[in-house]
C-alpha cells in the first residue's frame, strides 16, 4: 500500500491515516473520520457511508469495502489539492 502526505502552503500535512508512515513524528496529530463502514443487517451487506451518512458503496465483503474506501478517499484527497504532479 502506498501513502501520500500532502503539505499545504500553510505547512499543514494532510493524508489518509496510515501506519505505513510514522505520522506522529511529524508533530501533533488531528484525526477525523472521513467515512464509516458498518454491516447492514437488512441487506446483509457492508456499507460505506460518508460523514453525512450518505451511502457511497456496499459489498458482501468488508475487505472489499475497506479497499474501495481507501481508493475513494485517496481520489477525493488528490482532487481536493488539484491532483498530484
N, C-alpha and C positions, 0 to 999 in steps of 0.2 A: 504494500500500500504506500502510495506517495503522500506527502504532506506539503502544503503550500502555506507560507506565512506572508501576509501582505503587510507592508509597513506604510501607513498613511503619511501624507505630508506633515501631519502633526506629530509624527513619531509613534503612533499607536500601532501595535501589531494586532492584526485580525486574522483569524483562521478557524477552521473546524477543529475542535479539541481532539487531540490525538496523543497517545503516549509514545509515538514514534519520535517525537521531539520533546526534550525536557523543557516544556514551556515555562515552568516556574523559574528556570534560570534566567529568563528574560525580565523578571520582576513580578510584582503582584498581579494575580490573575483576576479578571472579572468574567465569570462564566454564566451564560444564559442559554436556555433551551431554544432551539430553532424549530424543533418538531417533536412529535411523540409517536411511539409505536405501541399499540395495545391490541389485545385479542378481542375480537367482536364475537361474543357467544352466539348471537343470532345467525350470523353468516358463516361462522366457523372459520374466519379468515383473520389474518393480522392486518391492521390498518395503520397507515402513516397519516398523521394529521399535522397541520401547521399550528402555530400558537393561537390562531383564531378558531381552532377546531374544524377547519375546512379539510375535508378528506383529499389527500393527494395521491394515494396509491393503496392497493390491497393485494394480498397474496396469501396462499396457504402456508408459505414458508416464512418464518420470522427472519431467517438469514437473508432471504431474497429481499425482504423489506429493508433490512439494515444496509444491504448493498445499494439498493435503489436510493435510500435516504442519503447515503454518503455521496453518490454521484449527483443527485439533485441539488444538495446543499453546496457541493463544490461548484457546480454550474452557476447557482444563484450568487455565490460569493464572488466568483470570477466576473460575472456580468455587472455586479454592483461596482466593481472597480475598473470597469472598462475593458476587461479582458487582459490576459497575460501576453506580453510581447516576447 
